[in-house]
């Protein structure tokens, strides 16, 4: 039940469920009595979701072969449960319900293109894209030796460039 301001002709009903049917009835009431009821029916429809936002792609601290991908869910869900298709370099990696994923066993010091598409049972909605790079490999220590009682010699081999 909604009681509008008596001087307005428009009332907004908030927090309705998309896909539900709503029946509204109104009538005028004055000092001399009540008028007849007027009615209307409306169905709220579902839509595909809007685009995710705030895409962040970065390697976890100290990692050279992982990328963590996070994003914010779209503000417009289309009235249905939203899932996400996550692509790496144009290939669908997985469909998930969460807004974060971590990829393992990637090539070190390599840039990857990421695309996240929000979807629901009606189809694909908006998307967000970005790029991220895995961290470099650590150099390898090929020789560690003492040259005297106060010096240490360390021989490093730089990682291969990608």
C-alpha positions as CSV (number, residue, x, y, z in Angstrom):
1,X,0.0,0.0,0.0
2,X,1.4,3.4,-1.0
3,X,0.0,6.7,0.3
4,X,1.2,9.5,-2.0
5,X,1.2,13.2,-1.3
6,X,-2.3,14.4,-2.0
7,X,-1.0,17.2,-4.3
8,X,1.0,14.9,-6.6
9,X,-0.2,12.8,-9.6
10,X,2.9,10.6,-9.7
11,X,4.1,8.1,-7.2
12,X,7.2,6.0,-7.5
13,X,7.2,2.5,-5.9
14,X,10.8,1.4,-5.3
15,X,12.5,-2.0,-4.8
16,X,10.1,-3.9,-7.1
17,X,11.2,-7.3,-8.3
18,X,11.9,-7.5,-12.0
19,X,9.9,-10.2,-13.7
20,X,7.0,-9.7,-11.2
21,X,3.5,-8.5,-12.2
22,X,2.2,-5.5,-10.3
23,X,-1.5,-4.4,-10.1
24,X,-2.2,-0.9,-9.0
25,X,-5.5,0.5,-7.9
26,X,-6.3,4.1,-7.1
27,X,-9.3,6.2,-6.3
28,X,-10.1,9.7,-5.3
29,X,-11.3,10.4,-1.8
30,X,-12.9,13.7,-0.7
31,X,-15.2,15.1,1.9
32,X,-18.2,14.0,0.0
33,X,-17.1,10.4,-0.5
34,X,-14.9,8.1,-2.5
35,X,-14.8,7.7,-6.3
36,X,-14.6,4.5,-8.3
37,X,-11.4,2.5,-8.4
38,X,-9.1,2.9,-11.4
39,X,-6.5,0.1,-12.1
40,X,-3.5,-0.8,-14.1
41,X,-1.2,-3.8,-14.5
42,X,2.5,-3.7,-15.2
43,X,5.1,-6.4,-15.5
44,X,8.7,-5.6,-14.6
45,X,11.0,-7.3,-17.2
46,X,14.4,-8.8,-16.8
47,X,17.4,-7.6,-18.8
48,X,21.0,-8.6,-19.4
49,X,23.4,-7.2,-16.8
50,X,25.4,-4.0,-17.2
51,X,29.2,-4.0,-17.4
52,X,31.5,-5.0,-14.5
53,X,33.8,-2.2,-13.4
54,X,37.2,-1.6,-11.6
55,X,39.1,-4.4,-13.4
56,X,42.5,-5.0,-11.7
57,X,45.0,-7.5,-13.0
58,X,48.3,-8.0,-11.1
59,X,50.6,-10.8,-10.0
60,X,50.4,-11.8,-6.3
61,X,53.4,-10.5,-4.4
62,X,56.6,-12.4,-5.2
63,X,55.0,-14.5,-8.0
64,X,56.3,-14.8,-11.5
65,X,53.8,-17.2,-12.9
66,X,50.4,-16.1,-11.5
67,X,47.9,-13.3,-12.2
68,X,45.1,-12.3,-9.9
69,X,42.1,-10.8,-11.7
70,X,39.4,-8.9,-9.7
71,X,36.5,-6.7,-10.7
72,X,33.4,-5.1,-9.2
73,X,29.9,-6.5,-10.0
74,X,27.7,-4.4,-12.3
75,X,25.2,-2.1,-10.5
76,X,22.6,-3.3,-13.0
77,X,22.1,-7.1,-12.6
78,X,19.2,-7.2,-14.9
79,X,17.1,-8.6,-12.1
80,X,18.7,-12.1,-12.3
81,X,21.8,-13.8,-10.9
82,X,24.9,-12.6,-12.7
83,X,27.8,-14.8,-13.7
84,X,31.1,-13.9,-15.5
85,X,32.9,-15.2,-18.5
86,X,36.6,-14.6,-18.1
87,X,38.8,-14.5,-21.2
88,X,42.6,-14.5,-21.4
89,X,44.1,-13.5,-24.8
90,X,40.7,-14.1,-26.4
91,X,40.2,-17.6,-25.1
92,X,37.4,-18.3,-22.6
93,X,39.2,-19.6,-19.5
94,X,36.1,-20.1,-17.3
95,X,32.6,-19.0,-16.2
96,X,32.3,-18.1,-12.6
97,X,30.0,-16.5,-10.1
98,X,32.7,-14.7,-8.0
99,X,34.4,-11.4,-8.8
100,X,37.9,-12.7,-8.5
101,X,40.1,-15.4,-10.0
102,X,43.8,-16.4,-9.9
103,X,45.6,-17.9,-12.9
104,X,48.5,-20.2,-12.2
105,X,51.4,-21.7,-14.3
106,X,51.6,-18.7,-16.6
107,X,54.8,-17.6,-18.5
108,X,56.9,-15.2,-16.4
109,X,57.2,-11.5,-17.5
110,X,54.4,-11.9,-20.0
111,X,51.6,-9.5,-20.8
112,X,48.0,-10.9,-21.0
113,X,44.8,-9.4,-22.3
114,X,41.8,-9.9,-20.0
115,X,38.1,-9.6,-20.8
116,X,35.3,-10.1,-18.2
117,X,31.8,-10.4,-19.6
118,X,28.8,-10.2,-17.2
119,X,25.9,-12.5,-18.2
120,X,22.7,-14.0,-16.9
121,X,20.1,-16.4,-18.3
122,X,19.0,-13.9,-20.9
123,X,22.5,-13.6,-22.4
124,X,25.7,-11.6,-22.4
125,X,25.7,-8.1,-20.9
126,X,28.4,-5.5,-20.5
127,X,32.1,-6.2,-20.4
128,X,35.3,-4.7,-19.1
129,X,38.8,-5.3,-20.6
130,X,42.4,-4.7,-19.5
131,X,45.9,-6.0,-19.6
132,X,48.2,-7.3,-16.9
133,X,51.8,-8.7,-16.8
134,X,53.2,-11.5,-14.7
135,X,56.3,-10.8,-12.7
136,X,59.9,-11.5,-13.8
137,X,61.7,-14.7,-12.9
138,X,64.2,-14.5,-10.1
139,X,67.9,-14.7,-11.2
140,X,69.6,-17.9,-10.4
141,X,72.7,-18.2,-8.2
142,X,75.3,-20.2,-10.1
143,X,78.2,-19.8,-7.7
144,X,78.5,-18.7,-4.1
145,X,82.0,-18.7,-2.7
146,X,84.2,-16.9,-0.1
147,X,87.1,-15.1,-1.5
148,X,88.5,-14.2,1.9
149,X,87.3,-14.1,5.5
150,X,85.5,-10.8,4.8
151,X,84.3,-11.2,1.2
152,X,81.7,-13.3,-0.4
153,X,81.5,-13.8,-4.2
154,X,78.1,-14.3,-5.7
155,X,77.7,-15.2,-9.4
156,X,74.2,-14.6,-10.7
157,X,72.6,-15.6,-14.0
158,X,69.9,-13.3,-15.2
159,X,66.5,-14.8,-16.1
160,X,65.7,-15.3,-19.8
161,X,63.9,-12.3,-21.3
162,X,60.3,-12.9,-22.5
